[in-house]
Amino acid sequence: MRFNYNSAEIEEFRKFAESLDLTFTTFPGFAEPEKGTIVHPFDKKEVIVTPNNLRNRNFLNPCTLLFDSIPIDCKGNVYLCCDEGNYNIYKIGNFLEMDFSEIMLRRLFHPQCRICNKAERTKNEKYDDFRRPFKTDDISRITQWFENTLYNVDNGTFVSNVESFDYEDSFRIKRVITFTPEEFVGEHIGKRNIEGIKQAGESVYFTAVNTDPILILPELLLDVESFIIVSLDIAVSSATFIQLFYKTILDESYNEKNSIRLRLNSGRQHVYFNLEKIKAVGQLRIDPGAVKGMYCIHNIEIRRYDTRDPIL
């Protein structure tokens, strides 16, 4: 940022940046750091998102401020963008402690970007020196990076209704069925409120046309000494809930009482529905989310957990 006190240093720093093969530019600052007014008197404490200010943003074509620059202070702290100021509410984390994908995802899904109107403003003198419209090649490159990071990068995150359970116990847990992409695309798995299904390698992408996408798994019979674990490797574009519905002998309908609901964050994660204390019958139903948009399923498995002591 360009202030009176540092304007004489601009050319020296420009040469230093060029020696590191970095692009260097400046834009005017509107505080007086040398007089101690570096922080705005109204230091924001929280960003409140309400139905009145929520904007339906397409995250595959985000604001240029997120991709043209990364604001970093002298301590290495990364902030949301160069237009919001270095307030604590906009602090993303430390540049040296996060990889690029984590920095960008945290910025992309910051609640401020859900209510900001800067991307809708026309250019004016204040923004001319550091904002520019995206070119077609930019959008294609950003979209490709975003989709790969969001839907494919596996950081080992998992959620379950019984988190302390050992889901990799090879003595007791056996895979009963793994649904292939071909089975998902075909009629083996029932689908409602879902369209645009496409296979990419071992993964399947689809679009939820409303807030109630539904998958119906084929019926599976187990003996009385076993219970079911449903495992999913799934990626979602925004935070939502995934819900498993089951039937019992006494209640053969899908309802909220006979269900398990888990919260999903944006990105890829492993989900385990543990039916240890549930005697499910018939077909299982999975609602992969409660928002419209793109989903990606890398894997769906039904696992059987044998409650009998394993024979060594």
C-alpha positions, 0 to 999 in steps of 0.5 A, spaced: 500 500 500 502 506 498 503 512 503 506 518 504 511 515 509 513 509 504 513 512 497 520 514 496 521 506 497 517 504 491 522 504 486 527 500 490 522 495 492 520 494 485 527 492 483 528 487 489 521 484 486 524 484 479 530 480 482 526 475 484 521 474 478 515 477 482 510 482 479 510 488 483 504 494 483 502 499 488 495 502 490 493 507 495 492 507 502 487 510 506 490 510 513 496 514 516 500 508 519 506 513 521 501 517 526 498 510 529 491 510 525 493 504 521 487 500 524 480 503 522 476 505 529 471 500 527 475 494 527 470 488 525 469 482 530 464 478 525 461 477 519 454 476 519 450 473 513 443 474 513 438 472 507 437 479 506 445 480 504 446 473 502 448 473 494 448 467 490 455 467 487 458 462 482 465 460 486 467 457 479 468 464 477 470 468 483 472 475 484 479 477 481 481 480 488 482 472 490 486 470 484 490 476 482 494 477 489 495 474 496 495 479 502 501 478 507 503 482 513 510 483 515 509 477 520 507 472 514 499 472 516 495 471 510 488 476 509 482 475 505 483 480 500 487 487 499 480 491 499 478 489 506 484 491 510 488 486 515 482 485 521 482 479 525 476 477 522 479 476 515 485 473 517 486 466 513 492 463 517 500 464 516 503 463 509 508 458 512 504 454 515 499 452 509 499 450 502 496 454 497 490 450 496 488 450 503 489 458 503 485 459 497 479 454 499 479 458 506 479 465 502 474 462 497 469 460 502 470 466 507 463 468 509 465 475 507 465 473 500 458 471 500 455 478 502 460 482 498 458 487 492 465 489 490 465 483 484 459 487 481 461 494 481 464 497 475 471 499 475 473 506 477 479 510 479 480 507 486 480 500 483 483 501 476 490 500 478 489 493 481 483 490 479 482 487 472 476 483 468 478 475 467 480 473 461 477 466 458 483 463 459 484 465 466 477 462 468 478 456 464 485 455 468 481 457 475 475 453 474 480 447 473 484 448 479 478 449 483 475 443 481 481 439 482 482 441 489 475 441 491 473 435 488 479 430 488 484 433 493 484 427 499 486 430 506 484 424 510 478 428 513 472 423 515 466 424 519 462 419 522 456 418 527 461 413 531 468 417 531 471 412 536 470 406 532 476 403 528 473 403 521 480 399 518 479 393 523 481 388 517 479 382 522 472 384 523 470 388 517 469 385 510 467 389 504 460 386 502 460 390 496 463 396 492 459 400 487 462 401 481 462 407 477 458 403 471 453 401 477 452 408 479 451 411 472 446 405 470 440 403 474 443 399 480 443 405 484 436 409 484 436 416 483 432 422 484 432 429 483 439 428 480 441 429 473 448 430 469 451 424 471 458 423 468 464 418 470 471 420 470 475 415 472 473 411 478 469 417 480 462 419 478 460 427 478 452 429 478 448 435 479 443 436 484 437 439 481 434 441 488 435 441 495 433 433 496 438 429 491 436 422 493 440 415 492 437 408 493 442 402 494 440 395 493 437 391 498 442 387 502 441 381 507 446 380 513 446 375 518 444 376 525 451 376 528 453 382 523 451 389 522 452 394 517 457 400 516 456 404 510 462 408 507 462 413 502 468 417 499 464 424 497 466 431 495 461 437 496 462 444 493 459 447 500 458 445 507 451 441 507 448 435 511 449 428 508 443 423 511 442 416 511 435 413 512 433 406 513 427 401 514 426 397 520 421 391 521 417 395 525 417 401 521 418 400 513 418 408 511 424 413 510 423 418 516 427 423 520 427 418 526 430 412 522 436 416 519 443 418 521 445 425 519 452 428 519 455 435 517 459 435 511 464 441 510 466 443 503 471 439 499 472 431 499 471 427 506 470 420 508 463 418 511 462 412 515 455 411 517 455 406 523 449 401 524 451 397 530 445 398 534 440 398 528 437 392 525 436 395 518 432 392 513 430 393 506 434 398 502 438 404 504 437 411 502 442 416 502 441 424 501 448 426 499 446 433 501 441 439 502 444 444 497 443 444 489 450 444 485 455 439 483 457 433 487 462 428 486 462 420 489 469 417 489 467 410 492 461 407 496 461 401 500 457 396 504 461 393 509 459 388 514 462 388 521 462 381 524 461 381 532 463 374 533 470 373 536 475 372 530 478 366 529 486 367 529 
